[in-house]
Amino acid sequence: MPPAKKTLTEENTGQSEESESTVASKPARKVVKKVEISDLHIEDSNDPISNINQEQVMVFMKNGYSYSSPEVSFTREKPFRLMNAIDAARLINSMDYRFEYANKEQVEEFYSLG
């Protein structure tokens, strides 16, 4: 095997007359302001992703006389059910004309708690 060739390289520190600077300036860093948990105002939302991230959600049967499945049953007398969030999302997505996520005001109004 022939010996490896040794090469000498020089560092190019200068710019040619024809080149221009193409290095963009660095953007300023964004700093996140810390807030206390007590300063946060959390509202009920109809965001399906936030509903799925919860463990249990309240579902309302808005149409029909009754509905039964192995996991849950609804009747006109008891149209609200606390369900696993994933099962609730499947039920609502498959029959959105019949079921929806319930909020606190709906439950209070139906059961005359408020």
Residue frames relative to the residue before (quaternion, step in Angstrom):
aa qw qx qy qz dx dy dz
M 1.0000 0.0000 0.0000 0.0000 0.00 0.00 0.00
P 0.4083 -0.7171 0.5020 0.2590 3.58 -0.81 0.95
P 0.5723 -0.5977 0.4215 0.3708 3.58 -1.09 0.59
A 0.5611 -0.6108 0.4433 0.3398 3.55 -1.15 0.69
K 0.4650 -0.6715 0.4985 0.2902 3.55 -1.05 0.75
K 0.2884 -0.7298 0.5928 0.1813 3.52 -1.02 0.80
T 0.0678 -0.7939 0.6039 0.0208 3.53 -0.87 0.96
L 0.2998 -0.7319 0.5889 0.1659 3.50 -1.15 0.65
T 0.0606 -0.7953 0.6027 0.0222 3.53 -0.78 1.01
E 0.2435 -0.7496 0.5973 0.1484 3.50 -1.10 0.74
E 0.4551 -0.6651 0.5160 0.2903 3.53 -1.10 0.71
N 0.3075 -0.7498 0.5590 0.1754 3.55 -0.83 1.01
T 0.0266 -0.8378 0.5448 -0.0216 3.56 -0.18 1.26
G 0.6853 0.4676 -0.2964 0.4732 3.56 1.13 -0.32
Q 0.3913 -0.6818 0.5549 0.2722 3.50 -1.28 0.28
S 0.4719 -0.6460 0.5069 0.3210 3.50 -1.10 0.63
E 0.6564 -0.5231 0.3698 0.3983 3.54 -1.25 0.34
E 0.7076 0.4755 -0.2693 0.4479 3.58 1.06 -0.65
S 0.6376 0.5541 -0.3468 0.4077 3.61 1.11 -0.42
E 0.2162 -0.7470 0.6148 0.1313 3.50 -1.23 0.59
S 0.5735 -0.5819 0.4422 0.3701 3.54 -1.19 0.45
T 0.0882 -0.8133 0.5747 0.0223 3.57 -0.71 1.08
V 0.4750 0.6640 -0.4489 0.3633 3.58 1.23 0.16
A 0.3002 -0.7591 0.5525 0.1684 3.55 -0.71 1.09
S 0.5195 -0.6179 0.4757 0.3493 3.54 -1.10 0.59
K 0.5343 -0.6340 0.4545 0.3257 3.56 -1.11 0.68
P 0.4541 -0.6791 0.4939 0.2978 3.59 -0.94 0.82
A 0.5830 -0.5820 0.4314 0.3679 3.54 -1.15 0.57
R 0.4820 -0.6613 0.4901 0.3002 3.56 -1.07 0.69
K 0.3407 -0.7197 0.5663 0.2128 3.52 -1.05 0.76
V 0.1829 -0.7790 0.5941 0.0818 3.54 -0.90 0.95
V 0.3160 -0.7498 0.5556 0.1709 3.53 -0.86 1.01
K 0.3665 -0.7264 0.5431 0.2075 3.53 -0.87 1.00
K 0.3487 -0.7266 0.5535 0.2099 3.57 -0.88 0.94
V 0.0680 -0.7827 0.6181 0.0275 3.54 -1.04 0.86
E 0.5133 -0.6201 0.4948 0.3272 3.51 -1.19 0.55
I 0.5865 -0.5832 0.4243 0.3686 3.56 -1.11 0.61
S 0.6338 0.5382 -0.3367 0.4419 3.59 1.05 -0.69
D 0.6285 0.5423 -0.3345 0.4462 3.63 1.19 -0.41
L 0.5992 0.5795 -0.3596 0.4192 3.58 1.22 -0.36
H 0.1784 -0.7478 0.6302 0.1086 3.54 -1.09 0.77
I 0.1060 -0.8117 0.5740 0.0191 3.55 -0.34 1.27
E 0.1521 -0.7943 0.5858 0.0536 3.55 -0.79 1.07
D 0.5362 -0.5621 0.5022 0.3799 3.52 -1.27 0.39
S 0.0622 -0.8038 0.5907 0.0314 3.56 -0.89 0.86
N 0.4289 -0.6785 0.5331 0.2674 3.52 -1.26 0.38
D 0.3391 0.7513 -0.4935 0.2776 3.55 1.25 0.42
P 0.4083 -0.7471 0.4616 0.2492 3.63 -0.50 1.11
I 0.6196 0.5465 -0.3573 0.4356 3.60 1.03 -0.66
S 0.6722 0.4757 -0.3123 0.4736 3.59 0.89 -0.82
N 0.6231 0.5284 -0.3471 0.4605 3.58 1.09 -0.60
I 0.6552 0.5067 -0.3185 0.4610 3.60 0.99 -0.74
N 0.6564 0.5316 -0.3137 0.4336 3.59 1.04 -0.74
Q 0.5865 0.5447 -0.3794 0.4641 3.60 1.21 -0.20
E 0.5409 -0.6252 0.4432 0.3466 3.57 -1.17 0.46
Q 0.8010 0.0788 -0.0017 0.5935 3.58 0.88 -0.97
V 0.0499 -0.7845 0.6178 0.0175 3.56 -1.03 0.80
M 0.4241 -0.6798 0.5372 0.2636 3.54 -1.23 0.53
V 0.1280 -0.7882 0.6012 0.0288 3.55 -0.86 1.07
F 0.1940 -0.7801 0.5897 0.0772 3.55 -1.05 0.86
M 0.2781 -0.7199 0.6092 0.1826 3.57 -0.96 0.91
K 0.1739 -0.8365 0.5151 0.0684 3.57 -0.30 1.25
N 0.7810 0.1846 -0.1103 0.5863 3.63 1.17 -0.43
G 0.7140 0.4573 -0.3353 0.4106 3.54 -1.20 0.56
Y 0.5395 -0.6291 0.4636 0.3134 3.53 -1.30 0.41
S 0.7803 -0.1621 0.1198 0.5921 3.57 0.96 -0.85
Y 0.0947 -0.7585 0.6413 0.0671 3.51 -1.36 0.31
S 0.0196 -0.8038 0.5941 -0.0230 3.57 -0.92 0.93
S 0.0732 0.7428 -0.6642 0.0426 3.50 -1.17 0.78
P 0.6832 -0.4749 0.3230 0.4510 3.62 -1.16 0.17
E 0.7001 0.4817 -0.2732 0.4507 3.60 1.08 -0.65
V 0.8285 0.0007 0.0930 0.5522 3.59 0.94 -0.89
S 0.0963 -0.7749 0.6172 0.0967 3.56 -1.24 0.39
F 0.1726 -0.7627 0.6196 0.0671 3.52 -1.14 0.82
T 0.0293 -0.7603 0.6472 0.0476 3.57 -1.19 0.59
R 0.6598 -0.4803 0.3724 0.4419 3.57 -1.27 0.13
E 0.6596 0.5104 -0.3040 0.4604 3.56 1.06 -0.72
K 0.7817 0.1437 -0.0675 0.6031 3.58 1.16 -0.64
P 0.0331 0.8537 -0.5177 0.0450 3.60 0.38 1.22
F 0.6582 0.4747 -0.3103 0.4951 3.62 1.25 -0.10
R 0.0368 0.7826 -0.6205 0.0358 3.56 -1.04 0.84
L 0.3452 -0.6863 0.6019 0.2180 3.52 -1.12 0.80
M 0.0006 0.8361 -0.5434 0.0746 3.56 -0.56 1.20
N 0.6155 -0.4738 0.4725 0.4165 3.50 -1.39 0.22
A 0.5521 -0.6660 0.3916 0.3134 3.59 -0.84 0.98
I 0.6654 0.4983 -0.3169 0.4566 3.61 0.95 -0.76
D 0.6513 0.4962 -0.3132 0.4810 3.60 0.98 -0.83
A 0.6359 0.5294 -0.3229 0.4594 3.57 1.03 -0.80
A 0.6503 0.5122 -0.3206 0.4604 3.59 0.93 -0.84
R 0.6436 0.5120 -0.3240 0.4675 3.60 0.97 -0.78
L 0.6667 0.5083 -0.3013 0.4543 3.56 0.91 -0.93
I 0.6888 0.4774 -0.2806 0.4679 3.57 0.86 -0.95
N 0.6688 0.4948 -0.3088 0.4609 3.61 0.94 -0.79
S 0.6915 0.4714 -0.2923 0.4628 3.59 1.01 -0.69
M 0.8005 0.1102 -0.0495 0.5870 3.60 1.13 -0.62
D 0.0130 0.8500 -0.5259 0.0288 3.57 0.63 1.11
Y 0.5881 0.5640 -0.3682 0.4477 3.60 1.21 -0.33
R 0.7485 0.4048 -0.1930 0.4885 3.58 1.24 -0.46
F 0.7987 0.2018 -0.0920 0.5594 3.59 1.09 -0.67
E 0.0132 0.7735 -0.6337 0.0045 3.55 -1.25 0.52
Y 0.5765 -0.5401 0.4662 0.3983 3.54 -1.31 0.28
A 0.2985 -0.7598 0.5536 0.1648 3.56 -0.93 0.90
N 0.2497 -0.7415 0.5960 0.1806 3.53 -1.20 0.51
K 0.7317 -0.4554 0.2925 0.4143 3.53 -1.29 0.30
E 0.6523 0.5372 -0.3167 0.4309 3.58 0.97 -0.87
Q 0.6321 0.5313 -0.3317 0.4562 3.60 1.01 -0.77
V 0.6687 0.4957 -0.3022 0.4645 3.58 0.90 -0.91
E 0.6647 0.5047 -0.3066 0.4576 3.59 0.90 -0.91
E 0.6592 0.5072 -0.3102 0.4604 3.58 0.96 -0.85
F 0.6704 0.5080 -0.3094 0.4437 3.61 0.87 -0.90
Y 0.7724 0.3308 -0.1784 0.5120 3.56 0.89 -0.92
S 0.4047 -0.7513 0.4294 0.2956 3.59 1.35 0.23
L 0.3030 0.7643 -0.5056 0.2615 3.53 0.87 1.01
G 0.7550 0.4284 -0.2039 0.4526 3.57 1.13 -0.60
